[in-house]
């Protein structure tokens, strides 16, 4: 039973690390001057 909790905790930690890495990649892309990778353009945000 303890092994199951350890594996579940390790899986959860791995998922959190992956989400953190994806978030940091998106933040890095948002800081760059190249707007090619923006999900929404500035014009679309102003219309909303």
Secondary structure, 3 states (H helix, E strand, C coil): CHHHHHHHHHHHHHHHHHHHHHHHHHHHHHHCCCHHHCCCCHHHHHHC
